[in-house]
Structure formats: structure tokens, C-alpha cells
């Protein structure tokens, strides 16, 4: 079995899929699948691509510097790289990630021309919130090419039941493989911290309107908690950081917020390990990789019902709340009123949950079964 994974970008600034796709590729390779990735190289204007081990996964990066939204300058090279990866005598599956972008259109077109089974992972691009963001542009794109591209899919891969339901609401009836992302286990430091210290609520994700940071600013202004601070870690997207800074200034809480910029590797692990709470008040997430990473690091999580993490409540490792600054302020008050030991015990329960259910080896086994179902002309994993 051969699988060719396509994704627009592998820079850490491109969001969660830039991490989960290379990790999936490595896990599939460990499971005995021949894997290649075809993506774009945006050059030095973005952080270096997160490439899997070249000895286990072959990655083709198509030069796209200064021309991301001008596909006429690079579409031919991307098409050729993709065709080269898909050629051969052994069975191949083309697995595309994302929606709306030129790379997604090129992958669907290649699937049609070479008659290769296409698997599509929308990666959160079809939630109600995402469809409403830049709605008019997406409406035209939907009728011009995006719906036809999705019609080409032989199967959709979704990371949550909620995302699968979104696909069904749009009228698609292909088989669905509901398989979560895996998580790279972050070192778990279970130690007592000094009582006399500033405690930290961590936000680690893109600084984007979807992430609910303005609601966090308003909730924090309502509480003005003593002895706490917020660290915002992640890339600024579309100038939203400036809008957030203006809200913090208006609310008079600028001094409580610190911005670290994009983080990775040991710096990111250190942020998770030093955090007392993790907060991601998103309007919409198909999975929310940062939530899983925080739980893996033993940090209790506050997130919204726009994310597929309802089990935070039953697992007693976090809060799953309605959107809005009011519910967020109430929940922050509750979380901050707990003792350090209570929050640490919540973190331990979250860590155990991740260890039990979200390993990459388990994800790769499930994906391999789904792929094989397509190759055998079976339905694979289906949501009824």
C-alpha cells in the first residue's frame, strides 16, 4: 500500500495540520505503509517546514516563495510532483488535507485524471463557523470548484463525530472514517511548585478571530484575578494581534498578558510544563491539537463547545463550556479558586486519558484499515 499525503504548508505558522500530517506520515511508515508528502515551500518568510524523517517519509516541497496566492506561478510544478508521487504499479491512495486552497483543487483534479482513490480530511474547514468566515468568497468557491472536488472523494477522514455531522449536513454520503489525531507525548513533570508565585493561564494557538481571544480579554477584565497572568503563544494571523492588543488596552489589563510569538520544541514544552491552566475559547475546532498537547503535559483545560472535547467533564480534567465572555469568566473563577493540588490532579487524569486513547500508533492502525477498505472496494469505516 502506498499513500500520498497533500497539504498546502508544513510551516508551524500554518496551524495544527502542519504538525499532525507529518506525524501521521511517520506513524503510517512505522505501520508498514509507503508514504510520501507533497506540499509547498514558502521560503524564509515563514518558519521552517516541519518535515518528517527523510529516511522514513519522502517529502516533496514545491517552491512557492512570494506567490502563495498566485497558483499560476507554481501549479504546474506542484502537479508534476504530485503525478510523480502517484505513479507506479502498486496501489496508491491520495489523501488531501484542508479545503478551499489551490493545492486542494489540484489534488482532486489529479485523482480524477489518474483515477486514484481520494481521501479528504477537511481539517475543520467545513464547520459552521469556518463556512461563515469570509462567507461570500467561500460561496463562490463552493459552486465554482469546491463542491465538485469533494464529490470526487471516495472517503472523508474526520477527527471527531461533530466534524462528521457537519459533512452529512452538507449532503455528502461517502463513507466516513472518524479517527482522531494522535498526540506526541510531552514530558510530564509532576512536581510541587512554590506557593508564592504568579500562576499562568496559557493560550497556545494561532492568534486568529476563530480562537476567541477577544472573549478571553473581556472575561479577564471582568475578573481581574490577582496572582495570575496570561501567556499568548502563537503566530499573528491577519493582524488579529493588533485588534487583541487594542481590546486589552481598552479593558486596562495589558499588564496581565504576555506574548511569546510562535513556539516549538523545548520552548513549547516548557510553556506547557509551567502552565497552571490551558485556555482555548475557540468558536470552532475540528480537533484542537493544542488541547491534546496540554492534557498530555498534565495541564487542566478550559475550552468551548465549539471543540469536540466534551469528555473533559466526564474525565474530570477540564471544563467544556458555552461560548461567550460570561461563561468563560465564571469558569476561570472556578478554576482559579481550586488549589494547586486539585488542578494538578486534574492534569494527571488528563495525561492518563491521552496515553490511553490518542497514541499515533493507534491512529495509524485505524487509518490503515480505512485505506485498505477503499482498496478492497469496501466501505471502510462508516458513520450511519
Buried (B, 14 or more C-beta within 10 A) or exposed (E): BBBBBBBBBBBBBBBBBBBBBBBBBBBBBEBEBBBBBBBBBBBEEBBEBBBBEEEEBBBBBBBBBEBBEEBEBBBEBBBEBBEEBBEEEEBBBBBBBBBBBBBBBBBBBBBEEEEBBBBBBBBBBBBEBBBEBEEEEBEEBBEEBBEBBBEBBBBBBBBBEBBBBBBEEEEBEBBBBBBBBBBBBBEBEEEEEEEEEEBBBBBBBBBBBBBBBBBBBBBBBBBEBEEBBBBBBBBBBEEBBEBBBEBBEEBEBBEBBEBBEBBEEEEBBBBBBBBBBBBBBBBBBBBBBBBBBBBBBBBBBBBBBBBBBEBBEEBEBBBBBEBBBBBBBBBBEEBBEBEBEEBBBBBBBBBBBBBEBBBBEBBBBBBBBBBBBBEEEEEBBBBE
